[in-house]
């Protein structure tokens, strides 16, 4: 099975950078990784990325699923917001 890795990023003026990489096979996301120079709880970010590495979702649901996981885990980011994350995900996909 072949797949490709696509990445999108968002840098806020005066803010931080967020980068989201997605492992894509046909119309399915089969893993994701969130990185950047923002501040957050490192253990929670590691746990999030571990969960995201096991994703199996349709591309059109990617942003909502990832953002819902972040919300459920209570992860707070300093230097970026939810819309920055959504934009990075959408840039990776389109």
GIBEL-V221101 format. One record per residue. N is the residue number from 1. OMEGA is omega in whole degrees, -180 to 180 (999 if undefined). Layout:
<<N OMEGA> <N OMEGA>>
//
This chain:
<<1 178> <2 179> <3 175> <4 176> <5 178> <6 -179> <7 174> <8 179> <9 178> <10 176> <11 178> <12 172> <13 -178> <14 -178> <15 -175> <16 179> <17 170> <18 179> <19 178> <20 177> <21 -177> <22 175> <23 -172> <24 171> <25 -175> <26 -177> <27 -175> <28 172> <29 -178> <30 177> <31 -180> <32 179> <33 177> <34 178> <35 176> <36 -179> <37 178> <38 177> <39 175> <40 177> <41 -175> <42 180> <43 178> <44 178> <45 177> <46 179> <47 177> <48 -178> <49 176> <50 178> <51 -179> <52 -180> <53 -179> <54 -178> <55 170> <56 -176> <57 176> <58 -179> <59 -175> <60 179> <61 -170> <62 -176> <63 -179> <64 -179> <65 -179> <66 -179> <67 176> <68 177> <69 179> <70 180> <71 -180> <72 -180> <73 180> <74 -179> <75 177> <76 179> <77 175> <78 179> <79 175> <80 -180> <81 -176> <82 -179> <83 175> <84 177> <85 179> <86 -180> <87 178> <88 179> <89 -179> <90 176> <91 179> <92 -174> <93 -171> <94 999>>
//
